[in-house]
Amino acid sequence: RTRALLILYKHRGGMDIDETLTTSGMLQPLLVELLVCAVHAPPGVSFEIPIYNMGGDVVYTFDAWCSLWQLLRLYLIVSVFNDLVGFRTAQARVIAKWNNVSFDAAFAFKALMERAPLQLLGFVMLMLIFVLGYCLRVLE
């Protein structure tokens, strides 16, 4: 995904042709994304991790910790906001350039809040209930 973004930025004229992942500043986000997305529980690996809590030991499995770590991948949903609002078109890029505005995920979230606040907040609250309920279930 990061390499595709680098190529896209080069073709749009936003970066030099000679730019690499290191010189463009995209290496650090790539490494963070690789760290978040690379962690998984391999098949056949199962052990327990005891943690001292409130005068006793609580035992968590390695699978439970990996499942919770994989919830960090939910940040990838944020990149969908621009597609959902329609800010990835050529027209949107021209308007953004004329007005010196960046159509990032925060701007897309604000636009979605302007269009359909109840549906967006309802969806976010429902997802939070499910995600936090899953975390509670895994860690109980």
C-alpha positions in Angstrom: 0.0 0.0 0.0 2.8 2.4 0.9 4.7 1.7 -2.4 1.5 2.2 -4.3 1.0 5.6 -2.6 4.6 6.6 -3.4 4.0 5.7 -7.1 0.7 7.6 -7.1 2.3 10.7 -5.6 5.1 10.6 -8.2 2.7 10.4 -11.1 0.6 13.2 -9.8 3.6 15.4 -9.6 3.6 15.7 -5.8 7.1 14.1 -5.5 10.3 13.9 -7.5 10.8 10.8 -9.8 14.0 10.0 -7.8 12.2 9.8 -4.4 12.4 6.6 -2.5 10.6 5.3 0.6 13.5 6.6 2.7 13.8 10.1 1.2 10.1 10.7 1.0 9.5 10.1 4.7 7.2 7.2 4.1 9.5 4.5 5.6 8.5 5.1 9.2 4.7 4.8 8.6 5.5 1.7 6.5 7.5 0.1 9.4 4.7 0.9 11.9 2.1 -0.6 9.6 4.2 -3.7 9.1 4.7 -4.1 12.8 1.0 -3.8 13.5 -0.1 -6.1 10.7 2.7 -8.7 11.0 1.8 -10.0 14.5 -0.3 -13.1 14.5 -0.6 -16.4 16.4 1.1 -19.1 14.4 -0.7 -22.4 14.2 0.4 -24.9 16.9 1.9 -22.3 19.2 0.0 -22.1 22.5 1.2 -21.1 25.9 -0.1 -19.2 28.8 1.2 -16.0 30.3 0.5 -15.5 34.1 0.1 -12.0 35.3 -0.1 -11.1 39.0 -3.2 -9.0 39.7 -5.1 -8.2 42.9 -3.3 -10.8 45.1 -3.6 -13.6 42.6 -2.4 -14.8 39.2 -4.5 -14.3 36.1 -3.6 -16.5 33.2 -3.9 -15.2 29.6 -3.2 -17.3 26.5 -0.9 -16.2 23.8 -3.8 -16.4 21.4 -5.7 -13.9 23.5 -2.9 -11.4 23.4 -2.4 -11.8 19.6 -6.2 -11.3 19.1 -6.1 -8.1 21.1 -3.0 -6.9 19.2 -4.8 -7.5 15.9 -7.5 -5.1 16.9 -4.9 -2.4 16.3 -5.5 -3.1 12.6 -8.8 -1.3 12.9 -7.0 2.0 12.1 -7.0 0.8 8.5 -10.7 1.7 8.4 -9.8 5.4 8.6 -8.4 5.3 5.1 -11.8 4.3 3.8 -13.3 7.7 4.9 -11.9 9.5 1.9 -13.3 6.9 -0.5 -16.7 7.1 1.3 -17.0 10.8 1.0 -15.6 10.9 -2.6 -12.4 12.9 -2.0 -10.2 10.7 -4.2 -11.5 12.0 -7.5 -9.6 14.3 -9.8 -12.1 17.0 -9.2 -11.6 16.8 -5.5 -7.8 17.1 -5.9 -8.2 20.2 -8.0 -10.5 21.8 -5.5 -8.2 20.9 -2.7 -5.2 22.4 -4.5 -7.1 25.6 -5.4 -8.2 26.1 -1.8 -5.0 24.9 -0.2 -6.9 22.3 1.8 -5.7 18.8 2.5 -8.5 16.2 2.2 -7.2 13.9 4.9 -9.1 11.5 7.1 -10.0 14.1 9.7 -11.5 16.3 6.9 -13.5 13.3 5.6 -14.8 12.5 9.1 -16.0 16.1 9.5 -17.7 15.9 6.1 -19.4 12.7 7.1 -20.5 14.3 10.4 -22.0 17.1 8.3 -23.9 14.8 5.9 -25.2 12.1 8.3 -24.3 12.6 11.9 -26.7 10.2 13.5 -25.8 7.3 11.2 -22.1 7.9 11.6 -22.3 8.2 15.4 -24.6 5.2 15.6 -22.2 3.1 13.6 -19.2 4.3 15.6 -21.0 3.6 18.9 -22.1 0.1 17.7 -18.6 -0.8 16.6 -17.1 0.4 19.9 -19.6 -1.7 21.8 -18.6 -4.8 19.8 -14.9 -4.2 19.9 -14.8 -3.4 23.6 -17.1 -6.3 24.4 -14.8 -8.6 22.5 -11.8 -7.2 24.5 -13.7 -7.8 27.7 -14.7 -11.3 26.7 -11.1 -12.2 25.8 -9.6 -10.8 29.0 -12.2 -12.0 31.5 
